[in-house]
Amino acid sequence: MAILRCNKRPPPAPSETAMPLSRRSTLTQYLIEERRRYPEASGEFNALLLDVALACKAVARRVAHGALGGLHEGDRAPAALDETAQDAFLRANEWGGHLAAMASRERAEPCAIPAEYARGKYLLVFDALDGSGNSDVNLPVGSVFSVLRAPAAVVGAGGRPAQAADFLQAGAQQVAAGYAIYGPSTMLVLTVGSGVHGFTLDPTLGEFTLTHPRMTVPSDTGEFAINASHARGWEAPIKRYVDECLAGRPGVRGKDFTLRWIDSLVAEAHRILLRGGVFLDPRDARDPAHAGRLRLLFEANPIGFIMEQAGGRASTGHGPLLQVSPGDLHQRTGLVFGSRHEVERIERYHREPALVTDRAPLFAERSLFRDAA
């Protein structure tokens, strides 16, 4: 009688030759390959990014449960989901010994690493759930994060406690940035300063798998995203730009534009990264004391770093976003990003005050966005 040998497998079926691990890199494999470019690297940076990815998986699971998870019931539903997402980020990243401190969009002060855990050489800045107001109507939401180097004075057991001032670094000093988008599939988009790559969560493996290598933003576009309800507060160069887009083919731009607005920074950025476009959330000219709506460190800088690494441009509307030196942990900013040629046009309009007074015909008496009387 023949004896079956349990340690031998028959030849793989054709379908098995296309298993994910044989055809695509995982996030772990990608990070290992990046580390090999720097022989002096300790692996701490990779481990930190994998902890962040774990937090994103936890948030994806909670978001996917929707009303079944009890987090979408009642008036506090978005706030409850925000708190749950923030807790996932804190728990996933506080224990690994890679961080000196964290800062959350939802907290006024930095989050200290518990005393029982080692302190590393990085700082993590995050918005655990961007666009949470969309969650109760089942629209895309996301997480945004940024990694900075910690000052030497706060690193290790003998270091002083981290302070808000330690996080006040210009966007150009980021060593990594990314976002996760929780939609029909969960994607993690990441840059470590050498291009932008997209990883899709494979639910059968529980692993992020490289599906969008070397993502780039097209330089030209026919789409723009702006919240038209704020039109009365737009600065004149923004009004000029929007009027020209709305004028379409008969206007000075000579082509039709499509207006988009999702009210989720991550979702807007993801669409622009995949097919081009320009996003505008400018400062409100009615309130000169406030530079804008979005937070520089938690939202604008990580998205701006991703866009610049993908060949796009990120701006305050007036000039380069990543050169702005923050003066406060929760400092706000105007934000324009996306297809390079459109962002550069908007910056140029801010430098041409003489032209701003000559409004495009669409913005005259019959303008869709004319000033209130």
Stockholm file with secondary structure:
# STOCKHOLM 1.0

chainA/1-373         MAILRCNKRPPPAPSETAMPLSRRSTLTQYLIEERRRYPEASGEFNALLLDVALACKAVARRVAHGALGGLHEGDRAPAALDETAQDAFLRANEWGGHLAAMASRERAEPCAIPAEYARGKYLLVFDALDGSGNSDVNLPVGSVFSVLRAPAAVVGAGGRPAQAADFLQAGAQQVAAGYAIYGPSTMLVLTVGSGVHGFTLDPTLGEFTLTHPRMTVPSDTGEFAINASHARGWEAPIKRYVDECLAGRPGVRGKDFTLRWIDSLVAEAHRILLRGGVFLDPRDARDPAHAGRLRLLFEANPIGFIMEQAGGRASTGHGPLLQVSPGDLHQRTGLVFGSRHEVERIERYHREPALVTDRAPLFAERSLFRDAA
#=GR chainA/1-373 SS CCCCCTTCCCCCCGGGGGCHHHHSCBHHHHHHHHHHTCTTCCSHHHHHHHHHHHHHHHHHHHHHHGGGGTCSSSTTHHHHHHHHHHHHHHHHHSSSSCEEEEEETTCSSCEECCTTSCCCSEEEEEEEEETGGGGGGTCCEEEEEEEEECCGGGSSTTSCCCCGGGGCCCGGGCSEEEEEEESSSEEEEEESSSCEEEEEEETTTTEEEEEECSCCCCSCCSEEEECGGGGGGCCHHHHHHHHHHHHCTTSTTCSCCEEECCSCHHHHHHHHHHHCCEEEECCCTTCTTCCCSEEIIIIIHHHHHHHHHTTCEEECSSSBGGGCCCSSTTCEECEEEESHHHHHHHHHHHTCHHHHTSCCGGGSTTCTTCCCC
#=GC SS_cons         CCCCCTTCCCCCCGGGGGCHHHHSCBHHHHHHHHHHTCTTCCSHHHHHHHHHHHHHHHHHHHHHHGGGGTCSSSTTHHHHHHHHHHHHHHHHHSSSSCEEEEEETTCSSCEECCTTSCCCSEEEEEEEEETGGGGGGTCCEEEEEEEEECCGGGSSTTSCCCCGGGGCCCGGGCSEEEEEEESSSEEEEEESSSCEEEEEEETTTTEEEEEECSCCCCSCCSEEEECGGGGGGCCHHHHHHHHHHHHCTTSTTCSCCEEECCSCHHHHHHHHHHHCCEEEECCCTTCTTCCCSEEIIIIIHHHHHHHHHTTCEEECSSSBGGGCCCSSTTCEECEEEESHHHHHHHHHHHTCHHHHTSCCGGGSTTCTTCCCC
//
